[in-house]
Amino acid sequence: MSAPRELRSIGLNIFITHFETFALLRDRKSIARFCVENGISNESGAAIRASYMEKVLKDNDLLRECLTYIRERGRNTAQTEKAARILEQLDG
């Protein structure tokens, strides 16, 4: 199983580390601004990440696919546990 393209473009670590913030911001402009202001990306990279993150947040199947990938293939326990928690909340 390879990572979804959107997850690869956002960056696995950035996706899971900032998931809650991105989920609260939800729109492309706010997510891009957050990325630039917090030194995550320059303006070009932030626009790309924000576009893909907005797409993931609007598509529950894609969101589950990204979180499942992290849960199963995350690099550390904190990432995999966080992905599992978010998936549980979605199933809530």
PDB file of N, CA, C and O in Angstrom, chain B, residues numbered from 101:
ATOM      1  N   MET B 101       0.852  -1.182   0.000  1.00  0.00           N
ATOM      2  CA  MET B 101       0.000   0.000   0.000  1.00  0.00           C
ATOM      3  C   MET B 101       0.894   1.240   0.000  1.00  0.00           C
ATOM      4  O   MET B 101       1.710   1.427   0.902  1.00  0.00           O
ATOM      5  N   SER B 102       0.733   2.073  -1.008  1.00  0.00           N
ATOM      6  CA  SER B 102       1.502   3.314  -1.027  1.00  0.00           C
ATOM      7  C   SER B 102       0.636   4.445  -0.472  1.00  0.00           C
ATOM      8  O   SER B 102      -0.593   4.366  -0.464  1.00  0.00           O
ATOM      9  N   ALA B 103       1.301   5.479  -0.017  1.00  0.00           N
ATOM     10  CA  ALA B 103       0.586   6.619   0.553  1.00  0.00           C
ATOM     11  C   ALA B 103      -0.217   7.323  -0.537  1.00  0.00           C
ATOM     12  O   ALA B 103       0.240   7.433  -1.675  1.00  0.00           O
ATOM     13  N   PRO B 104      -1.401   7.795  -0.196  1.00  0.00           N
ATOM     14  CA  PRO B 104      -2.171   8.564  -1.163  1.00  0.00           C
ATOM     15  C   PRO B 104      -1.374   9.784  -1.628  1.00  0.00           C
ATOM     16  O   PRO B 104      -0.629  10.384  -0.853  1.00  0.00           O
ATOM     17  N   ARG B 105      -1.539  10.134  -2.874  1.00  0.00           N
ATOM     18  CA  ARG B 105      -0.810  11.267  -3.453  1.00  0.00           C
ATOM     19  C   ARG B 105      -0.974  12.533  -2.610  1.00  0.00           C
ATOM     20  O   ARG B 105      -0.009  13.262  -2.382  1.00  0.00           O
ATOM     21  N   GLU B 106      -2.182  12.784  -2.158  1.00  0.00           N
ATOM     22  CA  GLU B 106      -2.447  13.981  -1.366  1.00  0.00           C
ATOM     23  C   GLU B 106      -1.622  13.979  -0.080  1.00  0.00           C
ATOM     24  O   GLU B 106      -1.074  15.008   0.314  1.00  0.00           O
ATOM     25  N   LEU B 107      -1.537  12.833   0.562  1.00  0.00           N
ATOM     26  CA  LEU B 107      -0.759  12.724   1.795  1.00  0.00           C
ATOM     27  C   LEU B 107       0.727  12.946   1.508  1.00  0.00           C
ATOM     28  O   LEU B 107       1.412  13.617   2.280  1.00  0.00           O
ATOM     29  N   ARG B 108       1.218  12.397   0.425  1.00  0.00           N
ATOM     30  CA  ARG B 108       2.625  12.604   0.055  1.00  0.00           C
ATOM     31  C   ARG B 108       2.897  14.077  -0.219  1.00  0.00           C
ATOM     32  O   ARG B 108       3.962  14.584   0.132  1.00  0.00           O
ATOM     33  N   SER B 109       1.949  14.767  -0.841  1.00  0.00           N
ATOM     34  CA  SER B 109       2.135  16.183  -1.158  1.00  0.00           C
ATOM     35  C   SER B 109       2.077  17.069   0.085  1.00  0.00           C
ATOM     36  O   SER B 109       2.797  18.062   0.183  1.00  0.00           O
ATOM     37  N   ILE B 110       1.229  16.707   1.013  1.00  0.00           N
ATOM     38  CA  ILE B 110       1.132  17.466   2.269  1.00  0.00           C
ATOM     39  C   ILE B 110       2.342  17.168   3.145  1.00  0.00           C
ATOM     40  O   ILE B 110       2.904  18.065   3.774  1.00  0.00           O
ATOM     41  N   GLY B 111       2.731  15.916   3.177  1.00  0.00           N
ATOM     42  CA  GLY B 111       3.801  15.462   4.058  1.00  0.00           C
ATOM     43  C   GLY B 111       3.180  14.749   5.238  1.00  0.00           C
ATOM     44  O   GLY B 111       2.377  15.327   5.971  1.00  0.00           O
ATOM     45  N   LEU B 112       3.548  13.496   5.421  1.00  0.00           N
ATOM     46  CA  LEU B 112       2.947  12.674   6.477  1.00  0.00           C
ATOM     47  C   LEU B 112       3.089  13.339   7.843  1.00  0.00           C
ATOM     48  O   LEU B 112       2.114  13.439   8.589  1.00  0.00           O
ATOM     49  N   ASN B 113       4.284  13.790   8.171  1.00  0.00           N
ATOM     50  CA  ASN B 113       4.515  14.377   9.487  1.00  0.00           C
ATOM     51  C   ASN B 113       3.717  15.663   9.672  1.00  0.00           C
ATOM     52  O   ASN B 113       3.125  15.880  10.729  1.00  0.00           O
ATOM     53  N   ILE B 114       3.699  16.508   8.658  1.00  0.00           N
ATOM     54  CA  ILE B 114       2.938  17.753   8.740  1.00  0.00           C
ATOM     55  C   ILE B 114       1.451  17.456   8.854  1.00  0.00           C
ATOM     56  O   ILE B 114       0.751  18.087   9.646  1.00  0.00           O
ATOM     57  N   PHE B 115       0.965  16.502   8.071  1.00  0.00           N
ATOM     58  CA  PHE B 115      -0.446  16.126   8.103  1.00  0.00           C
ATOM     59  C   PHE B 115      -0.879  15.729   9.511  1.00  0.00           C
ATOM     60  O   PHE B 115      -1.857  16.261  10.036  1.00  0.00           O
ATOM     61  N   ILE B 116      -0.160  14.805  10.114  1.00  0.00           N
ATOM     62  CA  ILE B 116      -0.590  14.283  11.413  1.00  0.00           C
ATOM     63  C   ILE B 116      -0.290  15.244  12.549  1.00  0.00           C
ATOM     64  O   ILE B 116      -1.063  15.327  13.504  1.00  0.00           O
ATOM     65  N   THR B 117       0.815  15.969  12.468  1.00  0.00           N
ATOM     66  CA  THR B 117       1.179  16.915  13.531  1.00  0.00           C
ATOM     67  C   THR B 117       0.183  18.065  13.624  1.00  0.00           C
ATOM     68  O   THR B 117      -0.185  18.482  14.722  1.00  0.00           O
ATOM     69  N   HIS B 118      -0.248  18.574  12.490  1.00  0.00           N
ATOM     70  CA  HIS B 118      -1.103  19.765  12.470  1.00  0.00           C
ATOM     71  C   HIS B 118      -2.551  19.453  12.076  1.00  0.00           C
ATOM     72  O   HIS B 118      -3.301  20.359  11.713  1.00  0.00           O
ATOM     73  N   PHE B 119      -2.937  18.202  12.145  1.00  0.00           N
ATOM     74  CA  PHE B 119      -4.266  17.804  11.676  1.00  0.00           C
ATOM     75  C   PHE B 119      -5.394  18.599  12.333  1.00  0.00           C
ATOM     76  O   PHE B 119      -6.280  19.107  11.646  1.00  0.00           O
ATOM     77  N   GLU B 120      -5.362  18.704  13.647  1.00  0.00           N
ATOM     78  CA  GLU B 120      -6.452  19.388  14.348  1.00  0.00           C
ATOM     79  C   GLU B 120      -6.569  20.841  13.906  1.00  0.00           C
ATOM     80  O   GLU B 120      -7.674  21.344  13.703  1.00  0.00           O
ATOM     81  N   THR B 121      -5.441  21.510  13.760  1.00  0.00           N
ATOM     82  CA  THR B 121      -5.459  22.911  13.321  1.00  0.00           C
ATOM     83  C   THR B 121      -6.010  23.020  11.908  1.00  0.00           C
ATOM     84  O   THR B 121      -6.857  23.869  11.632  1.00  0.00           O
ATOM     85  N   PHE B 122      -5.533  22.162  11.014  1.00  0.00           N
ATOM     86  CA  PHE B 122      -6.032  22.182   9.643  1.00  0.00           C
ATOM     87  C   PHE B 122      -7.538  21.906   9.609  1.00  0.00           C
ATOM     88  O   PHE B 122      -8.271  22.528   8.841  1.00  0.00           O
ATOM     89  N   ALA B 123      -7.984  20.986  10.432  1.00  0.00           N
ATOM     90  CA  ALA B 123      -9.407  20.642  10.459  1.00  0.00           C
ATOM     91  C   ALA B 123     -10.250  21.823  10.950  1.00  0.00           C
ATOM     92  O   ALA B 123     -11.373  22.021  10.487  1.00  0.00           O
ATOM     93  N   LEU B 124      -9.716  22.591  11.872  1.00  0.00           N
ATOM     94  CA  LEU B 124     -10.442  23.774  12.352  1.00  0.00           C
ATOM     95  C   LEU B 124     -10.445  24.894  11.314  1.00  0.00           C
ATOM     96  O   LEU B 124     -11.449  25.584  11.141  1.00  0.00           O
ATOM     97  N   LEU B 125      -9.326  25.071  10.631  1.00  0.00           N
ATOM     98  CA  LEU B 125      -9.225  26.143   9.635  1.00  0.00           C
ATOM     99  C   LEU B 125     -10.043  25.824   8.385  1.00  0.00           C
ATOM    100  O   LEU B 125     -10.740  26.691   7.858  1.00  0.00           O
ATOM    101  N   ARG B 126      -9.957  24.593   7.917  1.00  0.00           N
ATOM    102  CA  ARG B 126     -10.725  24.012   6.817  1.00  0.00           C
ATOM    103  C   ARG B 126     -10.520  24.621   5.433  1.00  0.00           C
ATOM    104  O   ARG B 126     -10.505  23.876   4.453  1.00  0.00           O
ATOM    105  N   ASP B 127     -10.361  25.932   5.305  1.00  0.00           N
ATOM    106  CA  ASP B 127     -10.270  26.492   3.955  1.00  0.00           C
ATOM    107  C   ASP B 127      -8.810  26.708   3.539  1.00  0.00           C
ATOM    108  O   ASP B 127      -7.914  26.882   4.364  1.00  0.00           O
ATOM    109  N   ARG B 128      -8.628  26.687   2.252  1.00  0.00           N
ATOM    110  CA  ARG B 128      -7.302  26.736   1.636  1.00  0.00           C
ATOM    111  C   ARG B 128      -6.487  27.951   2.072  1.00  0.00           C
ATOM    112  O   ARG B 128      -5.315  27.815   2.421  1.00  0.00           O
ATOM    113  N   LYS B 129      -7.091  29.126   2.057  1.00  0.00           N
ATOM    114  CA  LYS B 129      -6.350  30.352   2.393  1.00  0.00           C
ATOM    115  C   LYS B 129      -5.870  30.341   3.839  1.00  0.00           C
ATOM    116  O   LYS B 129      -4.736  30.725   4.123  1.00  0.00           O
ATOM    117  N   SER B 130      -6.721  29.908   4.739  1.00  0.00           N
ATOM    118  CA  SER B 130      -6.352  29.883   6.158  1.00  0.00           C
ATOM    119  C   SER B 130      -5.259  28.854   6.422  1.00  0.00           C
ATOM    120  O   SER B 130      -4.332  29.112   7.190  1.00  0.00           O
ATOM    121  N   ILE B 131      -5.364  27.706   5.793  1.00  0.00           N
ATOM    122  CA  ILE B 131      -4.347  26.665   5.971  1.00  0.00           C
ATOM    123  C   ILE B 131      -3.007  27.143   5.406  1.00  0.00           C
ATOM    124  O   ILE B 131      -1.965  26.954   6.033  1.00  0.00           O
ATOM    125  N   ALA B 132      -3.036  27.757   4.231  1.00  0.00           N
ATOM    126  CA  ALA B 132      -1.797  28.267   3.627  1.00  0.00           C
ATOM    127  C   ALA B 132      -1.164  29.331   4.523  1.00  0.00           C
ATOM    128  O   ALA B 132       0.046  29.310   4.748  1.00  0.00           O
ATOM    129  N   ARG B 133      -1.961  30.243   5.025  1.00  0.00           N
ATOM    130  CA  ARG B 133      -1.453  31.289   5.915  1.00  0.00           C
ATOM    131  C   ARG B 133      -0.805  30.672   7.152  1.00  0.00           C
ATOM    132  O   ARG B 133       0.279  31.086   7.563  1.00  0.00           O
ATOM    133  N   PHE B 134      -1.471  29.682   7.742  1.00  0.00           N
ATOM    134  CA  PHE B 134      -0.928  29.001   8.919  1.00  0.00           C
ATOM    135  C   PHE B 134       0.430  28.384   8.596  1.00  0.00           C
ATOM    136  O   PHE B 134       1.372  28.501   9.380  1.00  0.00           O
ATOM    137  N   CYS B 135       0.530  27.731   7.447  1.00  0.00           N
ATOM    138  CA  CYS B 135       1.788  27.084   7.059  1.00  0.00           C
ATOM    139  C   CYS B 135       2.922  28.087   6.898  1.00  0.00           C
ATOM    140  O   CYS B 135       4.046  27.826   7.326  1.00  0.00           O
ATOM    141  N   VAL B 136       2.638  29.224   6.287  1.00  0.00           N
ATOM    142  CA  VAL B 136       3.661  30.252   6.091  1.00  0.00           C
ATOM    143  C   VAL B 136       4.036  30.881   7.431  1.00  0.00           C
ATOM    144  O   VAL B 136       5.219  31.022   7.743  1.00  0.00           O
ATOM    145  N   GLU B 137       3.042  31.255   8.213  1.00  0.00           N
ATOM    146  CA  GLU B 137       3.294  31.927   9.492  1.00  0.00           C
ATOM    147  C   GLU B 137       4.049  31.049  10.485  1.00  0.00           C
ATOM    148  O   GLU B 137       4.757  31.562  11.352  1.00  0.00           O
ATOM    149  N   ASN B 138       3.904  29.744  10.368  1.00  0.00           N
ATOM    150  CA  ASN B 138       4.561  28.830  11.302  1.00  0.00           C
ATOM    151  C   ASN B 138       5.810  28.178  10.720  1.00  0.00           C
ATOM    152  O   ASN B 138       6.352  27.234  11.296  1.00  0.00           O
ATOM    153  N   GLY B 139       6.260  28.684   9.582  1.00  0.00           N
ATOM    154  CA  GLY B 139       7.504  28.207   8.993  1.00  0.00           C
ATOM    155  C   GLY B 139       7.440  26.791   8.448  1.00  0.00           C
ATOM    156  O   GLY B 139       8.475  26.145   8.283  1.00  0.00           O
ATOM    157  N   ILE B 140       6.249  26.302   8.168  1.00  0.00           N
ATOM    158  CA  ILE B 140       6.086  24.954   7.630  1.00  0.00           C
ATOM    159  C   ILE B 140       6.456  24.936   6.153  1.00  0.00           C
ATOM    160  O   ILE B 140       7.063  23.980   5.668  1.00  0.00           O
ATOM    161  N   SER B 141       6.089  25.992   5.445  1.00  0.00           N
ATOM    162  CA  SER B 141       6.312  26.076   3.998  1.00  0.00           C
ATOM    163  C   SER B 141       6.514  27.525   3.595  1.00  0.00           C
ATOM    164  O   SER B 141       6.117  28.450   4.305  1.00  0.00           O
ATOM    165  N   ASN B 142       7.140  27.703   2.436  1.00  0.00           N
ATOM    166  CA  ASN B 142       7.108  29.031   1.828  1.00  0.00           C
ATOM    167  C   ASN B 142       5.741  29.191   1.176  1.00  0.00           C
ATOM    168  O   ASN B 142       4.915  28.280   1.239  1.00  0.00           O
ATOM    169  N   GLU B 143       5.494  30.329   0.555  1.00  0.00           N
ATOM    170  CA  GLU B 143       4.153  30.583   0.007  1.00  0.00           C
ATOM    171  C   GLU B 143       3.749  29.573  -1.064  1.00  0.00           C
ATOM    172  O   GLU B 143       2.600  29.133  -1.096  1.00  0.00           O
ATOM    173  N   SER B 144       4.675  29.205  -1.934  1.00  0.00           N
ATOM    174  CA  SER B 144       4.340  28.241  -2.991  1.00  0.00           C
ATOM    175  C   SER B 144       4.016  26.875  -2.408  1.00  0.00           C
ATOM    176  O   SER B 144       3.011  26.264  -2.770  1.00  0.00           O
ATOM    177  N   GLY B 145       4.859  26.396  -1.511  1.00  0.00           N
ATOM    178  CA  GLY B 145       4.628  25.095  -0.878  1.00  0.00           C
ATOM    179  C   GLY B 145       3.365  25.086  -0.040  1.00  0.00           C
ATOM    180  O   GLY B 145       2.639  24.093  -0.001  1.00  0.00           O
ATOM    181  N   ALA B 146       3.107  26.203   0.634  1.00  0.00           N
ATOM    182  CA  ALA B 146       1.910  26.305   1.471  1.00  0.00           C
ATOM    183  C   ALA B 146       0.645  26.221   0.618  1.00  0.00           C
ATOM    184  O   ALA B 146      -0.338  25.598   1.019  1.00  0.00           O
ATOM    185  N   ALA B 147       0.672  26.844  -0.547  1.00  0.00           N
ATOM    186  CA  ALA B 147      -0.497  26.802  -1.422  1.00  0.00           C
ATOM    187  C   ALA B 147      -0.789  25.377  -1.881  1.00  0.00           C
ATOM    188  O   ALA B 147      -1.944  24.956  -1.939  1.00  0.00           O
ATOM    189  N   ILE B 148       0.267  24.645  -2.205  1.00  0.00           N
ATOM    190  CA  ILE B 148       0.096  23.245  -2.626  1.00  0.00           C
ATOM    191  C   ILE B 148      -0.430  22.397  -1.477  1.00  0.00           C
ATOM    192  O   ILE B 148      -1.403  21.660  -1.635  1.00  0.00           O
ATOM    193  N   ARG B 149       0.218  22.503  -0.319  1.00  0.00           N
ATOM    194  CA  ARG B 149      -0.220  21.726   0.848  1.00  0.00           C
ATOM    195  C   ARG B 149      -1.667  22.056   1.207  1.00  0.00           C
ATOM    196  O   ARG B 149      -2.467  21.159   1.474  1.00  0.00           O
ATOM    197  N   ALA B 150      -1.997  23.341   1.212  1.00  0.00           N
ATOM    198  CA  ALA B 150      -3.341  23.763   1.598  1.00  0.00           C
ATOM    199  C   ALA B 150      -4.394  23.230   0.629  1.00  0.00           C
ATOM    200  O   ALA B 150      -5.478  22.819   1.042  1.00  0.00           O
ATOM    201  N   SER B 151      -4.071  23.241  -0.643  1.00  0.00           N
ATOM    202  CA  SER B 151      -5.009  22.736  -1.646  1.00  0.00           C
ATOM    203  C   SER B 151      -5.301  21.256  -1.415  1.00  0.00           C
ATOM    204  O   SER B 151      -6.456  20.831  -1.441  1.00  0.00           O
ATOM    205  N   TYR B 152      -4.252  20.481  -1.192  1.00  0.00           N
ATOM    206  CA  TYR B 152      -4.444  19.046  -0.946  1.00  0.00           C
ATOM    207  C   TYR B 152      -5.126  18.791   0.397  1.00  0.00           C
ATOM    208  O   TYR B 152      -5.952  17.885   0.506  1.00  0.00           O
ATOM    209  N   MET B 153      -4.793  19.572   1.412  1.00  0.00           N
ATOM    210  CA  MET B 153      -5.407  19.364   2.722  1.00  0.00           C
ATOM    211  C   MET B 153      -6.895  19.678   2.663  1.00  0.00           C
ATOM    212  O   MET B 153      -7.704  18.965   3.255  1.00  0.00           O
ATOM    213  N   GLU B 154      -7.254  20.727   1.964  1.00  0.00           N
ATOM    214  CA  GLU B 154      -8.672  21.055   1.802  1.00  0.00           C
ATOM    215  C   GLU B 154      -9.409  19.905   1.107  1.00  0.00           C
ATOM    216  O   GLU B 154     -10.519  19.541   1.495  1.00  0.00           O
ATOM    217  N   LYS B 155      -8.782  19.347   0.086  1.00  0.00           N
ATOM    218  CA  LYS B 155      -9.378  18.211  -0.629  1.00  0.00           C
ATOM    219  C   LYS B 155      -9.583  17.022   0.310  1.00  0.00           C
ATOM    220  O   LYS B 155     -10.644  16.398   0.295  1.00  0.00           O
ATOM    221  N   VAL B 156      -8.577  16.706   1.124  1.00  0.00           N
ATOM    222  CA  VAL B 156      -8.668  15.580   2.062  1.00  0.00           C
ATOM    223  C   VAL B 156      -9.786  15.823   3.079  1.00  0.00           C
ATOM    224  O   VAL B 156     -10.559  14.913   3.378  1.00  0.00           O
ATOM    225  N   LEU B 157      -9.872  17.032   3.603  1.00  0.00           N
ATOM    226  CA  LEU B 157     -10.878  17.329   4.620  1.00  0.00           C
ATOM    227  C   LEU B 157     -12.303  17.261   4.076  1.00  0.00           C
ATOM    228  O   LEU B 157     -13.241  17.022   4.837  1.00  0.00           O
ATOM    229  N   LYS B 158     -12.474  17.464   2.789  1.00  0.00           N
ATOM    230  CA  LYS B 158     -13.804  17.438   2.185  1.00  0.00           C
ATOM    231  C   LYS B 158     -14.227  16.049   1.713  1.00  0.00           C
ATOM    232  O   LYS B 158     -15.389  15.837   1.368  1.00  0.00           O
ATOM    233  N   ASP B 159     -13.298  15.115   1.697  1.00  0.00           N
ATOM    234  CA  ASP B 159     -13.563  13.766   1.182  1.00  0.00           C
ATOM    235  C   ASP B 159     -13.307  12.747   2.295  1.00  0.00           C
ATOM    236  O   ASP B 159     -12.160  12.394   2.570  1.00  0.00           O
ATOM    237  N   ASN B 160     -14.379  12.281   2.930  1.00  0.00           N
ATOM    238  CA  ASN B 160     -14.230  11.364   4.070  1.00  0.00           C
ATOM    239  C   ASN B 160     -13.498  10.075   3.711  1.00  0.00           C
ATOM    240  O   ASN B 160     -12.731   9.555   4.521  1.00  0.00           O
ATOM    241  N   ASP B 161     -13.722   9.560   2.520  1.00  0.00           N
ATOM    242  CA  ASP B 161     -13.028   8.332   2.113  1.00  0.00           C
ATOM    243  C   ASP B 161     -11.529   8.578   1.986  1.00  0.00           C
ATOM    244  O   ASP B 161     -10.723   7.758   2.425  1.00  0.00           O
ATOM    245  N   LEU B 162     -11.163   9.683   1.399  1.00  0.00           N
ATOM    246  CA  LEU B 162      -9.750  10.030   1.257  1.00  0.00           C
ATOM    247  C   LEU B 162      -9.129  10.305   2.628  1.00  0.00           C
ATOM    248  O   LEU B 162      -7.993   9.905   2.881  1.00  0.00           O
ATOM    249  N   LEU B 163      -9.853  10.971   3.500  1.00  0.00           N
ATOM    250  CA  LEU B 163      -9.376  11.230   4.854  1.00  0.00           C
ATOM    251  C   LEU B 163      -9.092   9.913   5.579  1.00  0.00           C
ATOM    252  O   LEU B 163      -8.046   9.752   6.207  1.00  0.00           O
ATOM    253  N   ARG B 164     -10.027   8.985   5.485  1.00  0.00           N
ATOM    254  CA  ARG B 164      -9.831   7.669   6.116  1.00  0.00           C
ATOM    255  C   ARG B 164      -8.637   6.932   5.512  1.00  0.00           C
ATOM    256  O   ARG B 164      -7.875   6.279   6.225  1.00  0.00           O
ATOM    257  N   GLU B 165      -8.485   7.042   4.199  1.00  0.00           N
ATOM    258  CA  GLU B 165      -7.358   6.386   3.536  1.00  0.00           C
ATOM    259  C   GLU B 165      -6.022   6.950   4.049  1.00  0.00           C
ATOM    260  O   GLU B 165      -5.087   6.193   4.314  1.00  0.00           O
ATOM    261  N   CYS B 166      -5.940   8.260   4.183  1.00  0.00           N
ATOM    262  CA  CYS B 166      -4.714   8.885   4.691  1.00  0.00           C
ATOM    263  C   CYS B 166      -4.440   8.466   6.135  1.00  0.00           C
ATOM    264  O   CYS B 166      -3.318   8.094   6.481  1.00  0.00           O
ATOM    265  N   LEU B 167      -5.466   8.530   6.967  1.00  0.00           N
ATOM    266  CA  LEU B 167      -5.290   8.168   8.377  1.00  0.00           C
ATOM    267  C   LEU B 167      -4.965   6.688   8.543  1.00  0.00           C
ATOM    268  O   LEU B 167      -4.153   6.323   9.392  1.00  0.00           O
ATOM    269  N   THR B 168      -5.588   5.841   7.744  1.00  0.00           N
ATOM    270  CA  THR B 168      -5.303   4.406   7.798  1.00  0.00           C
ATOM    271  C   THR B 168      -3.863   4.137   7.394  1.00  0.00           C
ATOM    272  O   THR B 168      -3.184   3.321   8.017  1.00  0.00           O
ATOM    273  N   TYR B 169      -3.397   4.812   6.368  1.00  0.00           N
ATOM    274  CA  TYR B 169      -2.005   4.650   5.947  1.00  0.00           C
ATOM    275  C   TYR B 169      -1.060   5.031   7.090  1.00  0.00           C
ATOM    276  O   TYR B 169      -0.102   4.309   7.367  1.00  0.00           O
ATOM    277  N   ILE B 170      -1.324   6.154   7.749  1.00  0.00           N
ATOM    278  CA  ILE B 170      -0.461   6.588   8.852  1.00  0.00           C
ATOM    279  C   ILE B 170      -0.546   5.601  10.009  1.00  0.00           C
ATOM    280  O   ILE B 170       0.471   5.266  10.616  1.00  0.00           O
ATOM    281  N   ARG B 171      -1.747   5.138  10.315  1.00  0.00           N
ATOM    282  CA  ARG B 171      -1.907   4.174  11.411  1.00  0.00           C
ATOM    283  C   ARG B 171      -1.104   2.909  11.149  1.00  0.00           C
ATOM    284  O   ARG B 171      -0.500   2.353  12.066  1.00  0.00           O
ATOM    285  N   GLU B 172      -1.095   2.460   9.917  1.00  0.00           N
ATOM    286  CA  GLU B 172      -0.421   1.209   9.585  1.00  0.00           C
ATOM    287  C   GLU B 172       1.061   1.379   9.267  1.00  0.00           C
ATOM    288  O   GLU B 172       1.846   0.455   9.482  1.00  0.00           O
ATOM    289  N   ARG B 173       1.450   2.534   8.763  1.00  0.00           N
ATOM    290  CA  ARG B 173       2.824   2.705   8.293  1.00  0.00           C
ATOM    291  C   ARG B 173       3.534   3.914   8.870  1.00  0.00           C
ATOM    292  O   ARG B 173       4.604   4.286   8.388  1.00  0.00           O
ATOM    293  N   GLY B 174       2.961   4.536   9.896  1.00  0.00           N
ATOM    294  CA  GLY B 174       3.588   5.716  10.495  1.00  0.00           C
ATOM    295  C   GLY B 174       4.988   5.402  11.006  1.00  0.00           C
ATOM    296  O   GLY B 174       5.309   4.257  11.326  1.00  0.00           O
ATOM    297  N   ARG B 175       5.802   6.431  11.075  1.00  0.00           N
ATOM    298  CA  ARG B 175       7.211   6.252  11.445  1.00  0.00           C
ATOM    299  C   ARG B 175       7.435   6.086  12.931  1.00  0.00           C
ATOM    300  O   ARG B 175       8.455   5.541  13.353  1.00  0.00           O
ATOM    301  N   ASN B 176       6.489   6.553  13.725  1.00  0.00           N
ATOM    302  CA  ASN B 176       6.668   6.396  15.168  1.00  0.00           C
ATOM    303  C   ASN B 176       5.321   6.138  15.836  1.00  0.00           C
ATOM    304  O   ASN B 176       4.261   6.326  15.238  1.00  0.00           O
ATOM    305  N   THR B 177       5.391   5.711  17.066  1.00  0.00           N
ATOM    306  CA  THR B 177       4.195   5.329  17.804  1.00  0.00           C
ATOM    307  C   THR B 177       3.235   6.495  17.981  1.00  0.00           C
ATOM    308  O   THR B 177       2.020   6.317  17.900  1.00  0.00           O
ATOM    309  N   ALA B 178       3.772   7.687  18.221  1.00  0.00           N
ATOM    310  CA  ALA B 178       2.902   8.851  18.425  1.00  0.00           C
ATOM    311  C   ALA B 178       2.047   9.109  17.181  1.00  0.00           C
ATOM    312  O   ALA B 178       0.861   9.416  17.299  1.00  0.00           O
ATOM    313  N   GLN B 179       2.637   8.988  16.001  1.00  0.00           N
ATOM    314  CA  GLN B 179       1.892   9.200  14.759  1.00  0.00           C
ATOM    315  C   GLN B 179       0.816   8.142  14.584  1.00  0.00           C
ATOM    316  O   GLN B 179      -0.333   8.457  14.273  1.00  0.00           O
ATOM    317  N   THR B 180       1.192   6.893  14.785  1.00  0.00           N
ATOM    318  CA  THR B 180       0.224   5.813  14.561  1.00  0.00           C
ATOM    319  C   THR B 180      -0.915   5.877  15.570  1.00  0.00           C
ATOM    320  O   THR B 180      -2.069   5.633  15.218  1.00  0.00           O
ATOM    321  N   GLU B 181      -0.601   6.203  16.823  1.00  0.00           N
ATOM    322  CA  GLU B 181      -1.640   6.301  17.842  1.00  0.00           C
ATOM    323  C   GLU B 181      -2.574   7.473  17.579  1.00  0.00           C
ATOM    324  O   GLU B 181      -3.785   7.361  17.766  1.00  0.00           O
ATOM    325  N   LYS B 182      -2.015   8.595  17.147  1.00  0.00           N
ATOM    326  CA  LYS B 182      -2.852   9.763  16.845  1.00  0.00           C
ATOM    327  C   LYS B 182      -3.785   9.462  15.677  1.00  0.00           C
ATOM    328  O   LYS B 182      -4.966   9.806  15.722  1.00  0.00           O
ATOM    329  N   ALA B 183      -3.269   8.829  14.643  1.00  0.00           N
ATOM    330  CA  ALA B 183      -4.107   8.459  13.497  1.00  0.00           C
ATOM    331  C   ALA B 183      -5.225   7.518  13.936  1.00  0.00           C
ATOM    332  O   ALA B 183      -6.368   7.666  13.505  1.00  0.00           O
ATOM    333  N   ALA B 184      -4.898   6.556  14.790  1.00  0.00           N
ATOM    334  CA  ALA B 184      -5.912   5.614  15.286  1.00  0.00           C
ATOM    335  C   ALA B 184      -6.990   6.346  16.082  1.00  0.00           C
ATOM    336  O   ALA B 184      -8.175   6.042  15.941  1.00  0.00           O
ATOM    337  N   ARG B 185      -6.590   7.312  16.920  1.00  0.00           N
ATOM    338  CA  ARG B 185      -7.560   8.092  17.705  1.00  0.00           C
ATOM    339  C   ARG B 185      -8.505   8.887  16.802  1.00  0.00           C
ATOM    340  O   ARG B 185      -9.713   8.929  17.034  1.00  0.00           O
ATOM    341  N   ILE B 186      -7.936   9.515  15.773  1.00  0.00           N
ATOM    342  CA  ILE B 186      -8.758  10.312  14.882  1.00  0.00           C
ATOM    343  C   ILE B 186      -9.739   9.419  14.128  1.00  0.00           C
ATOM    344  O   ILE B 186     -10.902   9.781  13.947  1.00  0.00           O
ATOM    345  N   LEU B 187      -9.267   8.248  13.688  1.00  0.00           N
ATOM    346  CA  LEU B 187     -10.163   7.306  13.019  1.00  0.00           C
ATOM    347  C   LEU B 187     -11.300   6.864  13.937  1.00  0.00           C
ATOM    348  O   LEU B 187     -12.445   6.745  13.501  1.00  0.00           O
ATOM    349  N   GLU B 188     -10.985   6.623  15.194  1.00  0.00           N
ATOM    350  CA  GLU B 188     -12.020   6.242  16.161  1.00  0.00           C
ATOM    351  C   GLU B 188     -13.054   7.355  16.322  1.00  0.00           C
ATOM    352  O   GLU B 188     -14.252   7.085  16.403  1.00  0.00           O
ATOM    353  N   GLN B 189     -12.588   8.613  16.368  1.00  0.00           N
ATOM    354  CA  GLN B 189     -13.499   9.745  16.486  1.00  0.00           C
ATOM    355  C   GLN B 189     -14.409   9.855  15.267  1.00  0.00           C
ATOM    356  O   GLN B 189     -15.588  10.188  15.393  1.00  0.00           O
ATOM    357  N   LEU B 190     -13.861   9.575  14.095  1.00  0.00           N
ATOM    358  CA  LEU B 190     -14.671   9.616  12.872  1.00  0.00           C
ATOM    359  C   LEU B 190     -15.756   8.544  12.892  1.00  0.00           C
ATOM    360  O   LEU B 190     -16.865   8.750  12.398  1.00  0.00           O
ATOM    361  N   ASP B 191     -15.411   7.395  13.474  1.00  0.00           N
ATOM    362  CA  ASP B 191     -16.376   6.304  13.566  1.00  0.00           C
ATOM    363  C   ASP B 191     -17.399   6.517  14.659  1.00  0.00           C
ATOM    364  O   ASP B 191     -18.489   5.946  14.650  1.00  0.00           O
ATOM    365  N   GLY B 192     -16.996   7.392  15.639  1.00  0.00           N
ATOM    366  CA  GLY B 192     -17.748   7.734  16.828  1.00  0.00           C
ATOM    367  C   GLY B 192     -19.153   7.485  16.831  1.00  0.00           C
ATOM    368  O   GLY B 192     -19.827   7.762  17.823  1.00  0.00           O
TER     369      GLY B 192
END
